[in-house]
Amino acid sequence: MQHKNYRFFFILLSSLSIFSACQKVHDAPATSPVVTPPTTTPVASADDKLKDSVLFYTREIYLWYKQIPANFNPRTFADPDAIMKGIRPFSMEPGFPQPVDRFSFAMKQAEYNNFSSGIAGDFGFGAFFLFPSTDDLRVKSVERESPAGRAGVRRGWRIVKINGNSNISTSSSDLSFINTAIFNSNTTTFTFQKPDGTNVDITLNRASYQTHPVMVDSVYSVGSRKIGYMVFNSFLGDLPEFNTELSRVFNRFTSAGINDVIIDLRYNGGGYVSVAEQLSNYLAPSSANGSVMMTQQYNDKLTSFNSSKNFKKLGSLNLSRVFFIVGPSSASASELLINNLIPVMDVKLIGRSKTFGKPVGFFPQPVGDWFIFPVSFKTVNKNGESNYYNGFTPNSIVADGVDKDFGDLSESSLASAIKFITTGAFRLSSTPTYQEQPQITNGNLTLDKESFKGTIDNRK
Protein backbone atom coordinates (compact mmCIF):
# COMPACT_ATOMS: atom_id res chain seq x y z
CA MET A 1 0.00 0.00 0.00
CA GLN A 2 1.48 3.32 -0.94
CA HIS A 3 2.17 5.55 2.05
CA LYS A 4 1.99 9.30 2.14
CA ASN A 5 5.06 10.90 3.62
CA TYR A 6 4.50 13.47 6.30
CA ARG A 7 7.21 15.97 7.02
CA PHE A 8 7.41 16.81 10.66
CA PHE A 9 9.32 18.86 13.12
CA PHE A 10 13.08 19.34 13.06
CA ILE A 11 13.56 21.54 16.06
CA LEU A 12 16.98 22.58 17.24
CA LEU A 13 17.15 23.22 20.95
CA SER A 14 19.68 25.90 21.72
CA SER A 15 22.28 25.23 24.38
CA LEU A 16 22.45 27.31 27.50
CA SER A 17 25.67 29.25 27.85
CA ILE A 18 26.95 29.44 31.35
CA PHE A 19 28.65 32.70 32.22
CA SER A 20 30.86 33.14 35.24
CA ALA A 21 30.40 36.37 37.10
CA CYS A 22 33.37 38.71 37.29
CA GLN A 23 35.20 38.68 40.55
CA LYS A 24 34.97 42.05 42.38
CA VAL A 25 37.71 43.09 44.80
CA HIS A 26 36.96 45.81 47.35
CA ASP A 27 39.44 48.23 49.04
CA ALA A 28 40.35 46.77 52.41
CA PRO A 29 43.34 46.30 54.62
CA ALA A 30 45.98 44.11 53.01
CA THR A 31 45.77 41.79 55.96
CA SER A 32 42.10 40.98 55.39
CA PRO A 33 41.02 41.26 51.74
CA VAL A 34 37.25 40.96 51.13
CA VAL A 35 36.26 39.18 47.89
CA THR A 36 32.70 38.64 46.65
CA PRO A 37 32.30 34.93 45.76
CA PRO A 38 31.56 34.18 42.09
CA THR A 39 27.92 33.45 41.22
CA THR A 40 27.13 30.30 39.25
CA THR A 41 24.14 28.98 37.34
CA PRO A 42 23.34 25.30 38.09
CA VAL A 43 24.06 23.06 35.15
CA ALA A 44 21.09 20.86 34.18
CA SER A 45 21.80 17.14 34.21
CA ALA A 46 21.38 15.07 31.06
CA ASP A 47 18.28 13.51 32.64
CA ASP A 48 16.72 16.91 33.30
CA LYS A 49 17.49 18.07 29.75
CA LEU A 50 15.78 14.96 28.41
CA LYS A 51 12.69 15.63 30.51
CA ASP A 52 12.64 19.28 29.47
CA SER A 53 12.78 18.21 25.82
CA VAL A 54 9.88 15.80 26.36
CA LEU A 55 7.73 18.67 27.62
CA PHE A 56 8.95 20.98 24.82
CA TYR A 57 7.76 18.58 22.11
CA THR A 58 4.58 17.79 24.02
CA ARG A 59 3.61 21.45 24.17
CA GLU A 60 3.92 21.51 20.37
CA ILE A 61 2.05 18.37 19.35
CA TYR A 62 -0.31 17.37 22.22
CA LEU A 63 -3.95 17.66 21.21
CA TRP A 64 -4.76 19.42 24.50
CA TYR A 65 -1.49 21.36 24.87
CA LYS A 66 -3.32 24.54 25.97
CA GLN A 67 -4.51 22.78 29.11
CA ILE A 68 -1.03 21.85 30.37
CA PRO A 69 -0.28 24.30 33.22
CA ALA A 70 2.53 26.81 32.74
CA ASN A 71 4.17 25.54 35.93
CA PHE A 72 4.07 21.85 34.91
CA ASN A 73 7.52 20.56 35.91
CA PRO A 74 8.67 17.50 33.96
CA ARG A 75 11.73 17.09 36.19
CA THR A 76 9.56 15.88 39.04
CA PHE A 77 8.67 12.72 37.08
CA ALA A 78 10.72 9.53 36.99
CA ASP A 79 11.05 9.22 33.22
CA PRO A 80 9.35 10.19 29.91
CA ASP A 81 6.63 7.56 30.33
CA ALA A 82 5.72 9.04 33.72
CA ILE A 83 5.59 12.51 32.12
CA MET A 84 3.18 11.22 29.48
CA LYS A 85 0.97 9.79 32.19
CA GLY A 86 1.33 13.08 34.06
CA ILE A 87 -0.20 15.12 31.22
CA ARG A 88 -3.27 12.91 30.89
CA PRO A 89 -5.34 14.77 33.54
CA PHE A 90 -5.19 17.93 31.37
CA SER A 91 -7.24 16.43 28.52
CA MET A 92 -10.69 17.83 29.20
CA GLU A 93 -13.04 17.52 26.25
CA PRO A 94 -16.46 19.22 25.93
CA GLY A 95 -19.25 16.85 26.93
CA PHE A 96 -17.06 14.61 29.09
CA PRO A 97 -16.80 15.14 32.87
CA GLN A 98 -13.44 13.36 33.21
CA PRO A 99 -10.13 13.67 31.31
CA VAL A 100 -10.36 11.65 28.09
CA ASP A 101 -6.67 10.84 27.62
CA ARG A 102 -5.96 7.35 28.95
CA PHE A 103 -3.41 6.69 26.26
CA SER A 104 -0.31 8.96 26.09
CA PHE A 105 2.83 6.98 26.88
CA ALA A 106 6.55 6.69 26.17
CA MET A 107 8.83 3.77 25.44
CA LYS A 108 12.52 3.21 24.87
CA GLN A 109 13.20 3.21 21.13
CA ALA A 110 14.79 -0.25 21.10
CA GLU A 111 11.79 -1.73 22.92
CA TYR A 112 9.30 0.03 20.65
CA ASN A 113 11.08 -1.13 17.48
CA ASN A 114 10.55 -4.76 18.56
CA PHE A 115 7.04 -4.17 19.84
CA SER A 116 5.83 -2.31 16.73
CA SER A 117 7.14 -5.02 14.41
CA GLY A 118 5.25 -7.71 16.30
CA ILE A 119 8.12 -9.12 18.36
CA ALA A 120 6.87 -10.19 21.78
CA GLY A 121 8.65 -11.73 24.74
CA ASP A 122 6.36 -13.65 27.09
CA PHE A 123 4.44 -16.93 27.30
CA GLY A 124 2.19 -15.93 24.42
CA PHE A 125 -1.30 -16.38 25.83
CA GLY A 126 -3.94 -14.38 27.66
CA ALA A 127 -6.67 -15.43 30.07
CA PHE A 128 -10.21 -14.36 30.98
CA PHE A 129 -12.81 -15.57 33.46
CA LEU A 130 -15.79 -17.36 31.93
CA PHE A 131 -19.19 -15.79 32.59
CA PRO A 132 -20.89 -16.27 35.04
CA SER A 133 -18.22 -17.94 37.20
CA THR A 134 -15.71 -16.04 39.35
CA ASP A 135 -13.28 -18.96 39.52
CA ASP A 136 -13.35 -20.42 35.99
CA LEU A 137 -10.24 -19.00 34.29
CA ARG A 138 -9.84 -19.81 30.59
CA VAL A 139 -7.18 -19.30 27.94
CA LYS A 140 -8.61 -16.51 25.76
CA SER A 141 -6.07 -16.50 22.91
CA VAL A 142 -2.71 -18.02 21.98
CA GLU A 143 0.01 -16.83 19.63
CA ARG A 144 0.98 -19.79 17.46
CA GLU A 145 4.77 -19.23 17.53
CA SER A 146 4.90 -18.42 21.25
CA PRO A 147 5.96 -20.85 24.00
CA ALA A 148 2.28 -21.57 24.74
CA GLY A 149 1.45 -22.03 21.06
CA ARG A 150 4.35 -24.40 20.49
CA ALA A 151 3.30 -26.38 23.58
CA GLY A 152 -0.15 -26.91 22.05
CA VAL A 153 -2.15 -24.70 24.41
CA ARG A 154 -5.52 -23.73 22.92
CA ARG A 155 -8.17 -21.08 23.55
CA GLY A 156 -10.89 -22.45 25.82
CA TRP A 157 -8.64 -24.58 28.03
CA ARG A 158 -9.33 -24.06 31.72
CA ILE A 159 -6.47 -23.09 34.03
CA VAL A 160 -7.00 -25.12 37.21
CA LYS A 161 -3.60 -24.67 38.87
CA ILE A 162 -0.70 -22.24 38.61
CA ASN A 163 2.58 -23.46 40.10
CA GLY A 164 0.52 -26.02 42.01
CA ASN A 165 -1.78 -23.37 43.48
CA SER A 166 -5.48 -23.97 42.84
CA ASN A 167 -6.62 -20.67 44.40
CA ILE A 168 -7.81 -19.08 41.17
CA SER A 169 -10.56 -16.48 41.43
CA THR A 170 -11.43 -12.83 40.85
CA SER A 171 -10.34 -11.84 44.38
CA SER A 172 -7.68 -9.10 44.40
CA SER A 173 -5.02 -11.34 45.92
CA ASP A 174 -5.65 -14.12 43.40
CA LEU A 175 -5.68 -11.63 40.49
CA SER A 176 -2.32 -10.26 41.58
CA PHE A 177 -0.91 -13.78 41.73
CA ILE A 178 -2.38 -14.71 38.32
CA ASN A 179 -1.10 -11.54 36.65
CA THR A 180 2.41 -12.07 37.97
CA ALA A 181 2.46 -15.72 36.97
CA ILE A 182 1.22 -15.13 33.40
CA PHE A 183 2.73 -11.78 32.46
CA ASN A 184 5.69 -11.08 34.75
CA SER A 185 7.42 -14.41 35.32
CA ASN A 186 10.20 -16.14 33.44
CA THR A 187 8.94 -19.65 34.17
CA THR A 188 5.50 -20.85 35.29
CA THR A 189 3.91 -24.30 35.47
CA PHE A 190 0.23 -24.45 34.54
CA THR A 191 -2.26 -27.25 34.98
CA PHE A 192 -4.74 -27.02 32.11
CA GLN A 193 -8.04 -28.85 31.80
CA LYS A 194 -8.83 -29.71 28.17
CA PRO A 195 -12.35 -29.81 26.70
CA ASP A 196 -12.40 -33.61 27.11
CA GLY A 197 -11.93 -33.22 30.88
CA THR A 198 -8.34 -34.44 31.05
CA ASN A 199 -5.63 -32.39 32.78
CA VAL A 200 -2.15 -31.65 31.51
CA ASP A 201 0.78 -29.93 33.28
CA ILE A 202 2.81 -27.62 31.04
CA THR A 203 5.80 -25.55 32.12
CA LEU A 204 6.28 -22.43 30.01
CA ASN A 205 9.45 -20.38 29.74
CA ARG A 206 9.39 -16.76 28.60
CA ALA A 207 10.81 -16.36 25.09
CA SER A 208 10.89 -13.97 22.13
CA TYR A 209 8.63 -14.74 19.16
CA GLN A 210 6.92 -13.16 16.14
CA THR A 211 3.22 -12.40 16.50
CA HIS A 212 0.80 -12.78 13.60
CA PRO A 213 -2.28 -10.61 12.95
CA VAL A 214 -4.56 -13.28 11.46
CA MET A 215 -5.24 -15.98 14.04
CA VAL A 216 -8.05 -17.77 12.22
CA ASP A 217 -9.75 -17.48 8.82
CA SER A 218 -12.62 -19.79 7.93
CA VAL A 219 -15.46 -20.16 5.47
CA TYR A 220 -18.80 -21.62 6.62
CA SER A 221 -21.81 -22.80 4.66
CA VAL A 222 -24.86 -22.29 6.85
CA GLY A 223 -28.14 -22.94 5.09
CA SER A 224 -27.99 -20.96 1.87
CA ARG A 225 -25.38 -18.52 3.17
CA LYS A 226 -21.61 -18.55 2.69
CA ILE A 227 -19.91 -16.76 5.60
CA GLY A 228 -16.29 -15.64 5.89
CA TYR A 229 -14.81 -15.35 9.40
CA MET A 230 -11.45 -13.83 10.36
CA VAL A 231 -9.90 -13.35 13.80
CA PHE A 232 -7.80 -10.21 13.37
CA ASN A 233 -5.72 -9.87 16.51
CA SER A 234 -3.66 -6.71 15.97
CA PHE A 235 -2.96 -3.81 13.64
CA LEU A 236 0.69 -3.88 14.79
CA GLY A 237 3.33 -6.12 13.29
CA ASP A 238 5.27 -6.85 10.14
CA LEU A 239 3.79 -4.65 7.39
CA PRO A 240 4.61 -6.99 4.46
CA GLU A 241 2.79 -9.77 6.36
CA PHE A 242 -0.33 -7.61 6.60
CA ASN A 243 -0.28 -7.14 2.83
CA THR A 244 0.21 -10.86 2.18
CA GLU A 245 -2.30 -12.10 4.74
CA LEU A 246 -5.13 -9.72 3.92
CA SER A 247 -4.72 -10.46 0.23
CA ARG A 248 -4.75 -14.21 0.93
CA VAL A 249 -7.81 -14.10 3.20
CA PHE A 250 -9.94 -11.91 0.94
CA ASN A 251 -8.98 -13.89 -2.16
CA ARG A 252 -10.14 -16.98 -0.28
CA PHE A 253 -13.42 -15.30 0.65
CA THR A 254 -13.96 -14.21 -2.95
CA SER A 255 -13.20 -17.68 -4.35
CA ALA A 256 -15.64 -19.22 -1.89
CA GLY A 257 -18.41 -16.85 -2.99
CA ILE A 258 -19.12 -15.61 0.51
CA ASN A 259 -22.22 -13.49 1.19
CA ASP A 260 -21.24 -12.06 4.60
CA VAL A 261 -18.04 -11.34 6.53
CA ILE A 262 -17.50 -11.52 10.30
CA ILE A 263 -14.32 -9.84 11.60
CA ASP A 264 -13.38 -10.80 15.16
CA LEU A 265 -11.74 -7.82 16.90
CA ARG A 266 -12.65 -8.75 20.49
CA TYR A 267 -9.03 -8.61 21.76
CA ASN A 268 -7.58 -6.24 19.15
CA GLY A 269 -6.14 -3.18 20.90
CA GLY A 270 -5.18 -1.39 17.70
CA GLY A 271 -2.00 -0.41 15.90
CA TYR A 272 -1.15 1.21 12.59
CA VAL A 273 -3.53 3.64 10.88
CA SER A 274 -2.29 2.38 7.51
CA VAL A 275 -3.45 -1.18 8.27
CA ALA A 276 -6.88 0.07 9.38
CA GLU A 277 -7.13 1.91 6.05
CA GLN A 278 -6.13 -1.22 4.16
CA LEU A 279 -8.72 -3.41 5.87
CA SER A 280 -11.34 -0.67 5.40
CA ASN A 281 -10.67 -0.77 1.66
CA TYR A 282 -11.15 -4.55 1.51
CA LEU A 283 -14.46 -4.41 3.41
CA ALA A 284 -16.02 -1.26 1.92
CA PRO A 285 -18.52 -1.64 -0.93
CA SER A 286 -17.57 -0.53 -4.42
CA SER A 287 -19.96 2.41 -4.11
CA ALA A 288 -17.65 3.95 -1.46
CA ASN A 289 -14.69 4.12 -3.83
CA GLY A 290 -13.32 7.66 -4.04
CA SER A 291 -15.38 9.03 -1.16
CA VAL A 292 -13.87 10.25 2.12
CA MET A 293 -12.85 7.47 4.49
CA MET A 294 -11.43 9.49 7.38
CA THR A 295 -9.79 12.78 8.30
CA GLN A 296 -6.96 13.30 10.77
CA GLN A 297 -7.20 16.54 12.74
CA TYR A 298 -4.30 18.01 14.73
CA ASN A 299 -4.17 20.87 17.26
CA ASP A 300 -4.52 24.49 16.16
CA LYS A 301 -0.75 24.89 15.79
CA LEU A 302 -0.59 22.10 13.26
CA THR A 303 -3.67 22.51 11.10
CA SER A 304 -1.44 22.36 8.00
CA PHE A 305 -1.04 18.64 8.76
CA ASN A 306 -4.78 17.94 8.76
CA SER A 307 -5.46 15.47 5.97
CA SER A 308 -8.16 13.22 4.57
CA LYS A 309 -8.00 9.72 3.13
CA ASN A 310 -10.40 8.46 0.48
CA PHE A 311 -11.57 4.90 -0.03
CA LYS A 312 -9.55 3.00 -2.65
CA LYS A 313 -11.41 -0.27 -3.04
CA LEU A 314 -9.30 -3.42 -2.70
CA GLY A 315 -10.41 -6.87 -3.79
CA SER A 316 -13.61 -7.75 -5.56
CA LEU A 317 -15.94 -8.44 -2.61
CA ASN A 318 -18.88 -6.06 -2.75
CA LEU A 319 -20.51 -6.25 0.66
CA SER A 320 -23.52 -4.25 1.82
CA ARG A 321 -22.92 -5.07 5.49
CA VAL A 322 -20.22 -6.33 7.84
CA PHE A 323 -20.25 -7.91 11.30
CA PHE A 324 -17.65 -7.17 13.98
CA ILE A 325 -17.21 -9.15 17.19
CA VAL A 326 -15.98 -6.65 19.77
CA GLY A 327 -15.53 -6.02 23.49
CA PRO A 328 -13.79 -3.68 25.95
CA SER A 329 -10.41 -4.82 24.57
CA SER A 330 -11.36 -3.62 21.06
CA ALA A 331 -9.63 -0.27 20.85
CA SER A 332 -8.14 2.44 18.74
CA ALA A 333 -7.42 1.20 15.20
CA SER A 334 -10.19 -1.40 15.68
CA GLU A 335 -12.61 1.41 16.46
CA LEU A 336 -11.16 3.50 13.62
CA LEU A 337 -12.02 0.67 11.21
CA ILE A 338 -15.59 0.56 12.52
CA ASN A 339 -15.98 4.35 12.39
CA ASN A 340 -14.60 4.48 8.82
CA LEU A 341 -17.23 2.01 7.60
CA ILE A 342 -20.34 3.23 9.45
CA PRO A 343 -21.18 5.90 6.80
CA VAL A 344 -20.80 3.58 3.80
CA MET A 345 -22.34 0.25 4.83
CA ASP A 346 -24.47 -1.52 7.44
CA VAL A 347 -22.19 -2.24 10.41
CA LYS A 348 -23.33 -4.72 13.07
CA LEU A 349 -21.48 -5.13 16.39
CA ILE A 350 -21.65 -8.20 18.63
CA GLY A 351 -19.94 -8.48 22.00
CA ARG A 352 -20.10 -8.60 25.78
CA SER A 353 -19.89 -4.82 26.28
CA LYS A 354 -18.91 -1.52 24.68
CA THR A 355 -15.58 -1.08 22.92
CA PHE A 356 -12.69 0.69 24.65
CA GLY A 357 -13.28 4.26 23.39
CA LYS A 358 -10.21 5.75 21.68
CA PRO A 359 -10.90 8.09 18.73
CA VAL A 360 -7.40 9.61 18.85
CA GLY A 361 -3.88 8.63 17.84
CA PHE A 362 -0.22 9.46 17.98
CA PHE A 363 3.07 8.85 16.23
CA PRO A 364 6.54 8.00 17.56
CA GLN A 365 8.34 11.27 18.37
CA PRO A 366 12.03 10.60 19.17
CA VAL A 367 13.53 12.30 22.22
CA GLY A 368 16.93 10.98 23.21
CA ASP A 369 16.75 7.19 23.24
CA TRP A 370 12.99 7.32 23.87
CA PHE A 371 9.90 7.63 21.70
CA ILE A 372 7.16 9.74 23.25
CA PHE A 373 3.51 9.33 22.25
CA PRO A 374 1.43 12.30 23.39
CA VAL A 375 -2.01 12.10 21.77
CA SER A 376 -1.55 14.21 18.64
CA PHE A 377 -4.61 13.81 16.38
CA LYS A 378 -8.21 12.69 16.34
CA THR A 379 -9.95 10.84 13.53
CA VAL A 380 -13.27 11.83 11.97
CA ASN A 381 -15.30 9.79 9.50
CA LYS A 382 -17.14 10.89 6.36
CA ASN A 383 -20.15 12.00 8.41
CA GLY A 384 -18.03 14.08 10.79
CA GLU A 385 -18.46 11.49 13.56
CA SER A 386 -15.73 11.22 16.20
CA ASN A 387 -15.33 11.65 19.98
CA TYR A 388 -16.44 8.09 20.74
CA TYR A 389 -14.56 8.17 24.05
CA ASN A 390 -17.33 6.07 25.59
CA GLY A 391 -16.86 3.37 22.97
CA PHE A 392 -19.29 1.76 20.53
CA THR A 393 -22.25 -0.17 21.96
CA PRO A 394 -22.91 -3.62 20.40
CA ASN A 395 -26.17 -4.32 18.61
CA SER A 396 -26.15 -7.70 20.33
CA ILE A 397 -24.88 -8.00 23.93
CA VAL A 398 -23.64 -11.54 24.34
CA ALA A 399 -21.09 -13.34 26.50
CA ASP A 400 -17.55 -13.92 25.29
CA GLY A 401 -17.59 -17.67 24.73
CA VAL A 402 -14.11 -18.10 26.11
CA ASP A 403 -14.82 -21.78 26.79
CA LYS A 404 -14.77 -22.42 23.02
CA ASP A 405 -11.96 -22.13 20.51
CA PHE A 406 -12.03 -19.44 17.82
CA GLY A 407 -14.19 -20.53 14.90
CA ASP A 408 -16.34 -22.93 16.91
CA LEU A 409 -19.86 -22.35 15.59
CA SER A 410 -21.27 -22.84 19.11
CA GLU A 411 -19.10 -20.05 20.55
CA SER A 412 -21.64 -17.49 21.79
CA SER A 413 -20.40 -14.36 19.95
CA LEU A 414 -19.84 -16.10 16.62
CA ALA A 415 -23.14 -17.99 17.01
CA SER A 416 -25.00 -14.70 17.55
CA ALA A 417 -23.57 -13.20 14.35
CA ILE A 418 -24.44 -16.30 12.33
CA LYS A 419 -27.95 -16.41 13.80
CA PHE A 420 -28.60 -12.87 12.56
CA ILE A 421 -27.17 -13.67 9.12
CA THR A 422 -29.42 -16.71 8.74
CA THR A 423 -32.60 -15.54 10.53
CA GLY A 424 -32.48 -11.73 10.77
CA ALA A 425 -32.48 -11.80 14.59
CA PHE A 426 -29.60 -12.06 17.06
CA ARG A 427 -31.52 -14.16 19.59
CA LEU A 428 -34.91 -15.59 20.41
CA SER A 429 -37.20 -13.39 22.51
CA SER A 430 -37.13 -16.07 25.21
CA THR A 431 -33.35 -16.00 25.50
CA PRO A 432 -32.17 -14.26 28.70
CA THR A 433 -30.27 -11.03 28.09
CA TYR A 434 -26.60 -11.28 28.94
CA GLN A 435 -25.51 -8.87 31.66
CA GLU A 436 -21.95 -8.28 32.86
CA GLN A 437 -21.18 -9.10 36.48
CA PRO A 438 -18.90 -6.56 38.22
CA GLN A 439 -16.54 -9.14 39.73
CA ILE A 440 -15.94 -10.84 36.40
CA THR A 441 -15.77 -7.56 34.48
CA ASN A 442 -13.22 -6.07 36.87
CA GLY A 443 -11.24 -9.29 36.96
CA ASN A 444 -11.00 -9.44 33.18
CA LEU A 445 -10.11 -5.75 32.97
CA THR A 446 -7.24 -6.46 35.35
CA LEU A 447 -6.07 -9.36 33.22
CA ASP A 448 -6.31 -7.19 30.11
CA LYS A 449 -4.29 -4.24 31.42
CA GLU A 450 -1.04 -5.56 29.92
CA SER A 451 -2.38 -5.32 26.37
CA PHE A 452 -1.53 -2.41 24.06
CA LYS A 453 -4.28 0.00 23.03
CA GLY A 454 -3.38 2.65 20.49
CA THR A 455 -3.62 4.14 17.02
CA ILE A 456 -0.18 4.82 15.59
CA ASP A 457 0.55 6.71 12.40
CA ASN A 458 3.84 5.15 11.35
CA ARG A 459 4.18 7.37 8.28
CA LYS A 460 6.59 10.26 8.88
N, C-alpha and C positions, 0 to 999 in steps of 0.2 A: 504494500500500500504506500503510495507516495506521501511523504510527510512534508508539511509546510515548515520552513525554518523561521523561527522567531529570533530576532536579535534582541538581546537584553542588555542588562546594565554592566558597563565596565567602569567602575567607580574607583578612583584612586584616592585612598585616604592619605592625607598629608601627615607627615611626621611632626611631632612636637619638638621644637628646639628648646633645649634647656640652657638658660643663661645664668651664669654665676654673677652674683651681685659684686660690685666693686668694693674692695675693702677700704674703709674710711678710718684714718688715724687722726686722733684729736691731740691738741697741745696738752701736755701733762708733764709732770716731773719725769726726768729720765729714768728714775728708779722705779716708777710704776706706770708704764705706758698703758693707756686704755684703748682697746681695739674693738670695734663693733664686729660681732661674728658674722660671717657670710650667710646670706639667706639662700635656701635651696628649694627647688620644686621637686616633690616626690616623683620618682620615675615609675610609671605604670608597669606592672608585671606583664609578661606575655599572656598570661591567663586573663588578666583584666582587659588587655587590648582585644583579645578574642571576643570576650563578652560584650565589650563596647561595639565591636563591629557587627555582632549579631543583632543588637538593638538598632544600629544604624540602618542595616538592610531592612529590618522588620518595619521600621518607620516609613520606609519607601514603598514596600510591596504588600503589607498586611491590609486585608480588606477593610478592617476597622481601625486603621492606624490613628485616626483622629481621637479615638477613645483611650489610647494609651496615655496615662498621666505624664506630665512634663518631668515629674520627679521620679519616674520609674527607674530604678537602679539595677541594671543587669548584673553588677558585680556581687550582689547579695545572693545570687543563685549558684548552685553547684556547678552547672555546666550548661551548654546550649539547649539541651533537651528540657532542662528545668526552666530555662527562660521561656521557651515556647509554651510550656504548660502555665507559666506565670502570666502570659498575656491573654490567655483564654478568657478570664473573667471580664475583659474589656470588650466583649463582642456582643453588645446589646443590639438587637434587631427589632424594628417596629413590629408589634403584634405578638412578641414573645417575652414572657415575664423574666426568663432566666437567660444568661449568656448562651449563645448558640454554638460557640466554638468548643467542640470536644475533641479536636482533631490535630491542631498544630503540634509539631514534634520536631526533633532533630536526631540525627544518627551519624555515627562516624562513617566517612565516605567508603572505607573498605568494607564495612558491614553492609552498607546500603547496596553497594555494587553486587554483592552476592545475593542479597535479599531480592533486589529488583529483577534479577535474572532468573529467579526461581530456585536458587540454591538454599536449601534449608539444612538445619543441623539439630535434629531431635529424634524422637522415636517414630514420628510420622503418622500419628493418629490422634484424633480428638474423641471426646466422650460427652454424652448428654444423659440426663435422667429421663426415663421413659414415663410419660404421662399414663396414669395418675399416681405412680408410686414415687415415694421419696427415698427409696433405697435400691432401685433397679437402675444401675448404671450401665449404659450400652456404648459400644464403639459407634461413633456417628459417621466417621469417614476415615479412609486409609489411603495414604500415598503409595502407589504401587512399587516404587523403587526405594522406599524407606525401609528401615529395619523391621517395622511392623508388617509392611507389605511383603517383604521378602520372607518373613516368617509365616505368611499365610493368614494373618489376622484379617477378618472381614467385618464390614459394617453389620450391626445387629447383634454381634456377640456380646454376651453379658459379662461384665467384670465382677467376679465374686470375691476375689482376694487380691490384695496388693501387698507384695512382700510378706505374704502369710497373714495379713491383717484383713479380717472380714468385716470390720466396722466401716461400711460404705453407705453414706447417707448424705442428705442435704444440710446436716448440721454444720455450723461454722468450723468446728474443729476438724470434722471429716473432710470438708471441702478444702481446707488448707493442706491437709495431708495428701489428698488426691491430686491437687494442683502441683504440689512439689514433686510427687512421684511421677507424674506424667510429663510435666513441662520443664522441670528444673533439676532433674537427676541425670546422672550419667549412666546408671544401670538400675533397672527395676524388674522384678519378677511379678508377672501377672498370672492369675488363674482365671481363664476364660471359660464360660459355658457356651457351647455351640448350640445351634438350633435343634440338634437331635438330642440335647440333654447331657451329652458327655462333656467332661471338663478336661482342659489341657493347660499345663503350666508352661509359660514361655518367658524366658529372660531376654529383655531387650537392652541393647547398648546404644547410646546416642551416637549418631554418625551423620556425615554430610551426604546429601543426595539431591538429585534434580527433581523438582516437582513438575507436574503436567496439568495443564488446564482442563482437558477433557477427561473426566473420570469414566464416564459411561456414555455410549451412544447406541441406541436401539431403535428398531422399527417394529411396530406391533400392528397386527390385523385384528381389529375388534369389530365384529359385525361387518358392516360395509365400509368401515373407515380404516384408512391407513394412517398411523400416527407415528411421528418421529419424536424421540425423546433424547435429550442430551443433558448430562450433569456437567455444568460448566463451573469449575471450582475457583477460578481466579482470573483476573485480568492482568496479573503480573506474571512475568516469566520470560522465556526465550521468544523473542518476536518472530523469528523465522518459523518456530513451531506453531505459533498461532496461525500464521498464514497457511501452513501445510494442513493443520488439523481442521480448521474451519472449512477449508476447501474440500477436504476428504469427507467430512460429515455431511455437508450440504449437497455434495455430489451424490452421496449415498441416499439421502432423503429424496433427491430428485429422481434418481434411478428407480427407487421403490414406489414412486407415485404417491407420496404421502399427501394427505388432505389437511392435517393439522400438526403443529409443532409445540412441544412442551419443553421449555428450557428450565432446568433445575438450578436455581441460584441460592438455595436456602442457606448455604454456608459461605457464599462468595462475598468477601469484604471489599472487593474493588480492585483497582490497579490503574492501568494506562487508559487515558482518554482515547488514544488511537485505536485500541482494541475494542472499546465500546462502540466507536464509530464503525469499525469493520463489521462487528456482529449486527449492528443496527442496519447496515446496508444489505446483509444477507436476509434479514427477517422482513424488512419493509416491503410493501407491495410495489409493483412497477409504477403505479400512479403517483408515488411519492418522489420518484426520480426528479432531481433538479430543484426540489423545494427545500426550504430551510429545515435542517435537522436540529441544530442547536447553536446557541451563541454563548461565547465566553465573555463575561463582563468583569473588568478590573476596577480598582479604586479610581477616584477622580484625578489622581496624578498620572494615571497610566491609561487613560481612555484611548490613546492611539493604538493600544494593543488589543482592544476589543475586536473580536472577529467572529464571523459566522461560518458554519459548515453546512453544506447542502448534501442531501442524499445522493449517492452514486451507486445505484442498484448493483449488487453482486449476486451471481447465481441466477438460476431461472425459476426458482420457486416464486409463486405469486400468491401470497397468503392474504386473506382478509382479516385474520385474527391470529393471536398468539397467546399461549398460556405460560405464565411464569410461576414456579413454585418458589416461595420466598419465606422469610422469617426475620427476626431481629438481627440476625447475622448478615443479612443481605444489605450491603451498604455501598454508597459512593458510586463507583462506575456501574455497579449493578442497577442502582436507582437511576443513574444517568441513562442507561439503556432503556429502561422502562419509560422514563420521561420523554426521551426522544421519540418513542413510537406511539405514545398516547394520541397525538394529533392526527396520525396517518392510518391507524388501524384499530381494531377492537382488541384491547389488552385486558386479559383476565388474570387475576392474581389469586393464588391458593397458598395458604400457610397458616401457621399456628398463631401469628400475631403480626403487627405492623412491621414494616422494614425499619432499618436503623435510623434514617433521616439525615442524609448528608448531601446537600445540593451544591457543595462548594469543593474546590480543589486547590492544588498547589503544585509546585515544581521544585526540583532540587536546586537550592541556591548554595553554592560553595562558600564556606567561611573557614579558613584554616584547613584542618583535616576533617571538618564536619560538613554535612549538608544540613541546612535548616529548611523547614517546611512550614512557614507561616501561611495560613489560608490566604490565597492571593486572587482567586476569581470565583465567581458563581456561574452556574450554567442555567440557561433559559431555553425552553423548547419553542417550537414554531408558534404556539399560542401565547407565548409570553409567560408560561407557567414555570415557577421556580419556588424557592423558599419552603420546600417540603421538609423542614427540620423535624417535624413530627412523624415523618415516614409515610409510606403508602399503606393504606388499609386493604387487606385481602377481600376479594369478593366472596371467598369461601374460607371461613375460619375452621381449620381442621388440625388435628394433632400431627406432630412430626412422627411418622412411623419409624422411629429409630430402632425398632425391633426387627425390621426387615432390611434386606440389602437394597441398594439402589437398583431400580429397574424391576423390582418385584411388583407385579400388577396388583397385589393385595396391600401394598404399602399405602397408608391412608392418604397422603397428599397426592401421590400419583393416581390412586384410585379415584379421588375426587375429580381430578382433571379429566380423566377418561370417562367418568360417569356423565359429566356435562357434555363432552364431545358426542357421546352416543345417545344421550336422552334429553339434553337441553336443560338439565337441572343438576346441581351439585350434590344434592342429597334428598332423601325422602322426607316428607314433612314429619314423619314419626321418628326420625333419627334425632337423638339428643344433640343439642348444640354444644360444641367443644368450648370449654372455658379454661383459661390458664389458671393454675394454682400458684399462689405467691411463692411458696417454698420451692417448687420445681422451677418456676421462672427465675427466681433469684439464684438458685443453684446453677442453672444452665448459663446465666449471664456471667457468673463467676468463672465457670469453666471455659467461657468464650473470650475472656478478657485478653488472652494472649494473642488473639488473631488480629491481623492487620485490617484496618478500615480506612480507605483513602482513594481519592481520585488524583492521579499524577499525570501531568502533561510532561512527557519525556522529550518533547520536541523543543529545542532551544530557539 
